[in-house]
Amino acid sequence: MNNLIIQYPYVLLLLILIPILWWWNVKKRSYKKYNYINWPHINALPLKSKGFRTILFKLLPYLRLLALTFIIFAMSRPQLKNVSSSIDHEGIDIVLTNDISGSMLAQDFRPNRLEAAKNIAVEFIDKRPNDRIGLVAFSGSAYTACPITYDHEILKYQLKQLKTGIIEDGTAIGDGLMIAISRLEKSDANSKVIILLTDGVNNAGYVDPLTAAEIAQSMGIHIYAIGIGTKGKAPYPFQDPFGRIVYDYVDVMIDEDLLINIAKSTDGKYFRATDNESLQKIFNEIDQLEKTRFHYSTIVSHKDIFYIPVFIALILLIFEGIIRWAILKQRV
């Protein structure tokens, strides 16, 4: 944005000379003595309209005063101040690594663990518009549901499509972590994060979870591990021989020691979510722990424009000279 500023505003005090000179010019005209015979009764003659040359003659002092005004304004050094701002942020790349094994259908969360995790993750994504976020899903194996991206609408769409039974059942935590690490391998972000959410014990896959954690640590990736499930038993839906959905209570088994070691080895943190509210608080805490840092910079530039009033004053003086010497034929 360009703003007009005056470098030496005190110079504008000289503008008080303009009305003084104008008043002096009027008084000078009133008391000026003319060396000619004052014919009697001349004032009784009918007045004619003022001629063009008369108007030009009376215009001369005002042109000079106007030129002086612009010269004083130029002496105050007017400038155009341009202020431009830019905002840079330290990018954070995040991979949500979601367990989609059959046990995620347990209904100790509303409506179940998987849907609760998806809904809260959507809110988490909406709070981080400036970060790239990706999605990995795992059960008996793992796959990339969405690569890290700024297009959060596609990300949320893919997140909502997650469901159990897409791949073989099981809990391959190590494989899920390795796929997430591969998504972050070429990332040049200042901070790289994996949010691992699971409700079980590692019992499938090819990669040991602690080995995956060591690789993440060597790459500067922080892992925030979330164990999701109530303590004790949780209601789980089954299908009886007649195709009806019945519920039974099953033991909640989460390998918390493993998740704690994974988080600790990568300078991350382990959380336990036992209901929707605690899961919401966990995502809010992670949001605060990995807050995007913004850098604000402002560039101020000044452009002198004193030449504009100087040019206008020069034009006025030239115009005054043309009237005085070329039209009115006055002598120096």
Buried (B, 14 or more C-beta within 10 A) or exposed (E): EEEEEEEEEEBEEBEEBBEEBEEEBEEEEEEEEEEEEEEEEEEEEEEEEEEEEEEBBEEBBEBBBBBBBBBBBBBBBBBEEEEEEEEEEBBBBBBBBBBBBBBBBBBBBEEBBBBBBBBBBBEBBEEBEEBBBBBBBBBBBBBBBBBBBEEBEEBBEBBEEBEBEEBEBBBBBBBBBBBBBEBBEEBEBEBBBBBBBBBBEBEBBEBBBBEBBBBBBEEBBBBBBBBBBBEEEBEBEEEEEEEEEEEEEEEBEBBEEBBBBBBBBBEBBBBBBBBBEBBBEBBBEBBEEBEBEEEEEEEEEEEEBBEEBBEBBBEBBEBBEEBBEEEEEEEE
